[in-house]
């Protein structure tokens, strides 16, 4: 998934995958964690089409 710079700047950033996973687990909707190619931090997304989901 490619994230544009403007979108990346507006998203919440997590310094570790574990921090992002903790927030994703507690969310009311299904969220997936991914590492951003621009900022190298972790973001959350609701998009799962074509993505591998964690076990």
C-alpha positions in Angstrom: 0.0 0.0 0.0 1.4 3.4 -1.0 0.6 6.3 1.2 0.8 9.8 -0.1 2.7 12.4 2.0 -0.4 14.4 2.7 -2.3 11.4 3.9 0.7 10.1 6.0 1.0 13.5 7.8 -2.7 13.3 8.9 -2.6 9.8 10.2 -1.8 8.8 13.7 1.7 7.3 14.0 2.9 4.5 16.3 6.6 4.0 17.1 6.2 0.2 17.4 4.0 -2.5 15.9 3.0 -3.6 19.4 1.6 -0.2 20.2 -0.4 -0.1 17.0 -1.7 -3.6 17.5 -2.9 -2.7 21.0 -5.0 0.1 19.6 -6.3 -2.0 16.8 -7.4 -4.8 19.2 -9.4 -2.3 21.3 -11.1 -0.6 18.3 -14.8 -1.0 17.5 -14.0 -1.8 13.8 -11.5 -4.3 12.3 -8.1 -2.5 11.8 -4.9 -3.7 10.3 -1.4 -2.5 11.2 1.1 -1.6 8.4 4.5 0.0 8.2 4.5 3.2 6.2 7.1 3.5 3.5 7.4 7.2 3.9 7.8 7.8 7.7 8.8 4.3 8.6 6.3 4.3 11.6 3.2 2.2 11.9 -0.3 3.3 10.8 -3.7 1.7 11.0 -6.1 1.0 8.2 -9.5 -0.5 7.7 -8.6 -1.7 4.2 -8.1 -5.4 3.9 -8.7 -6.2 0.3 -5.7 -8.1 -1.1 -3.8 -7.8 2.2 -2.7 -10.7 4.4 -4.4 -10.6 7.8 -2.5 -11.5 10.9 -3.4 -14.9 12.4 
